[in-house]
Amino acid sequence: MGIQYDDFLDTAYSPAADDLRCTFRIVPASDMSMEAAAARVASESSNGTWAALDVETDVSRLSAVAYALRDDGTVKVAYPADLFEDGNLAQVLSCIAGNIMGMKAVESIRLEDCEWPAALAEDFPGPRYGSAVKHRLLDAGDRPALATVPKPKVGLPPEAHAQVGYDAWMGGVDLLKDDENLTDQSFNPFEERVTRSFDRADEAESETGDRKDYLVNITAETDEMVRRAEFVADHGGRFVMVDIVTAGWSALQTVRERTDDLDLAIHAHRAMHAAFDRLPHHGVSMRCLAQFARLAGVDHLHTGTAGFGKLANEDTVGINAWLRSDLHGLADVLPVASGGLHPGIVDSVLDETGGDVMIQAGGGIHGHPDGTRAGAEAFRAAAEAWVEGESPDERAEEVPALRVALDKWGTETPR
């Protein structure tokens, strides 16, 4: 049987129900047609090679097919289900986002979107809780869940870190959160930080009557992440945080399996995502990264601030909608808006994202002129005002801390 590039292109192909369908945006190399480039993408990401082959075994049932080429440079490729190992996310991504990213046949290539068949999606656990954490593990109810990262995000010792958490919890925040680069450093050892912070969370919970918790960054070597998750559970925590891109998808899958036994939710930080998704013409879109995260089983995922805040704009609204959509019965994911937020832009963000989210502020709480507790009160007041249909200025008449925050930051978006 002869195998050539042309065998991987069929514009009349109708995908099978169990095909994984991927949409790529391709700029062919200068000496390559779109058809030739698309065929090479399908070939390299499945079972082709650069040389024409004669093989005795018919492997065509495992060949990907480029079947839809558009004038805007998008190409759809269908992958047969048998090409993939059950439940192995790394193996799937080695196909659809592997060698093809460096091929000479394309000037650039970006994985834009995936359509997941039931046969493949059901091999993954999906989230344990998803958006249900707002009422199952917290007391957020109909309002957004509220989180904060102590600032400076690295440098505080455990006692000071826990004190910042206590002040924020008392001001109305639900969750203290480690940032992406705080793990187990000499200035803030993991176990001491966790122990002190949960002691202060218990105090705040007792004094306010609301459930308080802590998104603990357990990112490390895989076995150590599991040990840290167990430590969190032993100290009464209900959440762990993983830097999912830097830690890796297989490590995330291991953590998801263990947290299932521990009844922990996974908060997914996306540090390093922009290395894949920032360029609009090359890499892997945030939409796809979000899909991988949902399959692997995260409960919350940072998805941007819909153009507000300090980070580059992206399709936050579209990604959030996908995270809430039906995926063959897998639980949804609670989107997280974070990065340069403060009380003066909370309403603008929620106008775009809706209230079924988590919103997180760091400097926009701790930079309040009257301190962290006042900053948390202002942040909570801004979120509740939006839920109840009031403007921030109207609510500020009743909440002096919000008035101070609005006077300081207005509605400016930081950079």
PyMOL commands that set and color helices and strands:
alter all, ss='L'
color gray80, all
select helices_A, chain A and resi 5-8+34-44+60-62+81-83+89-96+99-102+118-121+130-136+158-171+190-208+222-234+244-247+249-262+274-277+286-296+316-324+343-353+363-366+372-387+392-396+400-409
alter helices_A, ss='H'
color red, helices_A
select strands_A, chain A and resi 2-3+20-28+53-54+65-69+74-79+106-115+145-148+175-177+213-217+239-243+265-269+283-284+300-302+334-338+358-361
alter strands_A, ss='S'
color yellow, strands_A
deselect
rebuild
show_as cartoon
